[in-house]
Amino acid sequence: MSRAEQNALWISSGLVLIYLLFPVLVVVMISFSASKFLTFPPPGFSLQWYRELLGNDWLPSYWITFQVGGLTALLSTLVGIPAAFALARHSFRFKAAFESLLMAALILPAIIKAISLYLLFVPLGLVSTVTGLVLAHTVTGIPYVVLNLLASLKSYDPDLELAARIHGASPLRAVTTVTLPVLAPSLIVGAVFAFLQSAQELLVAMFLLGTVEKPLAVRLWEGVRISLQPTIAAASTTLVVLALAAFVVTALAARRRGSAKAQGL
């Protein structure tokens, strides 16, 4: 590749990156605006909208979001681990159908999931409950855990687990003390993605919990419909920061996974 082609590639890549990040930068700048409305460019800078986030109106939404997201990540991990091991190590009837059904949650339109889960949860008394929303979000969170674990299990050396069993460990103990620690980076990545999809999901939350307790995504949606205060931009910026933190965690986990592979684990 010539020097001119390299420069053209860098310039085009930079323009694409600016195009993708510009809306995020606009939201971040508006969150520091001194204006009482969503205006860009901001006439001045102030931290008043972040101080408002610390008030009683927004803190419950953050609490619900982190509570539901944390429980979703935990439950997705607990269910995703045996599902990934079953798909990676065993052959059984309807295995392809089971795998397709498991992954369907990622491609199914959100409105269909919201209506279906609402109709399912109404007779079970799970509508307008945190438990119901956690179970609903777990449906979409499990595939993230399974996909990451399957990718790691394909390159995992089963002789490590076999050596533990030869030295007297039970199959369950060999998995929990040898295999899962090696696969921990993949588990972390899957759990982080399960948490993020729960934190940003809107339609299912509106159907199952939005009328009683409002997660952050629902609160942002209502804020855009009712008012145009920069508080919405400040709350959106906190979600951007959360996504960046999740990116750092997944990058560190991926680096650890790469180091483990390089050491032959």
N, C-alpha and C positions, 0 to 999 in steps of 0.2 A: 504494500500500500504506500503510495507516494505521500509526500509531506502535505500537498494540497488536499488530498483525499482525507488524511487524518484531521486536518483543520476543519474541513467541511463536516466531518462526522462529529467532532467536538461541538461545533457551533449548532448543528441541528439537534444534537442531544441536549445542549443547554437550553435551546428554545422550547423543546418539548417539556423539559423539566420545569421551566418557568411557567409554561402554560398550565401544567398540572398543579403547581404549587400556588399560583397566583390567588385562586379563590380562598385558600387556607390563609395566606398572608393578609388578605383583605379582612377576613373575620378576626384575625388576631389583632390587627391595627384598630378595628372598630371597637374591640373589647376595651381598649384604653381611651376611648373617645370621651371628651368632656361634654358632648352633646347628649340630649335626652332622647334622641332618635337614632335609628340606624342610618347614618350618613357617611359617605366616603368621598374624598378623604376627610378624616376627622378634623374639626376646627381647633381642637386642643386635646391634650392628653390628661387623663385622670385615672385614679384607681378606684373611683367610687362604685363602679359596677362589680368589682371583685369584692368590695366590702359588703355590697348588697347580697352577694352569694352566701355570705356567712350568716345571713339573717335566718329567721325561722321558716321563711317561705321555701327556700331552696334546699336546705340541709336534709329534710325528710326525703326528698327525691334522690339525693346522693346516697343516703343510707339504704333506701330500697334498691337502688341500682347495684351498689356493692354487695348487699346481702344476697340478692338474687343471682348476681354474676358469680360470686364466690361459691354459693351452693351448687350452681349449675356446673361450674368447673370441677368441683369435687365429685358430683354425681356422674358427670360425663366420664371422668377418669375411672371411677369405680366400675362402671358398666363397660367402658371401652376397652379396658385391659383384657378381661376374659374374652370379649368378642374378637379382639385382634389376635389373641393366641389361638382361638378356635379356627379362625380363617387361615392363619399362617401355618398351623401344624396338623390340622385334621382334614380329612375328606369325609363328607357326609352328603346325604341326599339334599337336594335343593340348596346346595352351598352357593351357587351362582345367584339364585333368587334371593337368598338371605343377604348376600353382599350388595346386590342391586337395591334391595329394600332399605338397607342401612344407609346407602349413599343417596337415596332419593330425597332425603330431607334437605340436601344441599341445593337441589335443582327445582324443588317444588315451589311454585309461586307463594309468596308470603301470605297473600290474601286467602288462598285455599287452605293453608295451614291454620290461619287464624280462625276461619269459619269452622273447619273440621274439628279443631281442638275445643272450640267453644261449645259446639254441639255435643262433643264427647264428655266434657267436664261438667256441663250443667246438671245432668242427673246424678253425678258423683259428688256434687257440692264443692267443686274445686274452683269455681269461678269467683273472682274477687278475693282470692287468697294467694299468699306468697308461695305456698306449696304448689298450687296449680301452675303459676307462672314458671317456677323452677322446673317442674316436670315438662312443661311445654318447651322451654329453652333447651332442656337436656336433649330433646329429640334432635335438635340441630347441632348440639355440641358434641354428641358422641362421634359422629363421622370424623371430626377434626382429630380426636384422640386416636381413633382406629387407623386413619390414614397415616399419621406420623409413626405409630407403632409398627404398622405393617412394613413401612419403608425401612425401619431399623432392624426388624426381625429377619428381613431377607439377607442382610449382611452380617447378622449376629452369628458368632461361632457357637454351635450347640455343644461343642466339646467342653466348654467352660461349665455348663450346667451338668453335663454328664460326669465331669470330674468331681463336682460337689456331691453328686449322688453316690459315686463310688466310695467316697470317704464317709458315707453314713448319713448324709442329709436326705430327708424325705423329698419327694417331688415338689411339694408346696414350698418347703423351706429352701430348696435349691433355687426356685424361681424368685422368691422374695428376697433372698440374701445375695444372689449372684446375678441373675438375669435382669431383674427390675432396676438395681442400681446402675448397671451398664446402660439400660434404656432410659434412665432418668431424664436426660436432655430432651428426648423425644416426647416423654410424658409432659414435661414442662411446656414445651411448645404447643402441644395439643390442648393442654389446660388453659394456656393463655389465649389461644384462639377461641376456645369455648367461652371464656369470660368476655372477650371482646364482642363476639356475636350477640351475647346476651345484653351487654351494655348499650349497643347501638340499635337493637331490634325495636321496631315501633308497632307494627300492626298487631302482632300477637299480644303485646303488652296492653294495647288499647282495648282489645276484645276481652282479655282475661282479668286485668287489674286496673286499667286506666281510670275507671269511674270511682274507685275508692282510694287507692294509694297510687300516686303517679311516679313511675320511674323517670329518670332524667330525659330519656328520648321522648316520652309522652309530654312531659312538661315543656320541652323545647318546641314541640309541634304546636301545643296550645298557645305558647308565647308568641309564635310567629303569626298565628291566626288572630289573636286578640290584641296584642300590642307589638310595637317595634322598638322596644327599649334595648340599648346595648347590653343589658344583662344577659340577653340571649346569646350574644356574641361571646361574652365572658364565659358562660357555661359551655359553649361550643369549644372554646379554647382549652378549657380543662379536659375535654374529651380528646382533643388533639394531643395534649401533653400525656394523657393516659395511653394513647396509641403509640406515641414515641417511646414511652417507658416500656410498653409491651414489646416494641421492636428491639429495644436494647436487650431485654431479657431473652428473647428468642435468638438474637444474634450471639449472645454469650453461650446459650445452650447449644446452638449449632456449632460454635467453635469448640466447645467441650466434646461434642459428638465427633467432630473431625479429629480431635486429638486422640480420642479413644480408638478410632479406627486406625489411625497412624501407628498406635502402639500395639495393634493386633487384637484388641478386645472385641 
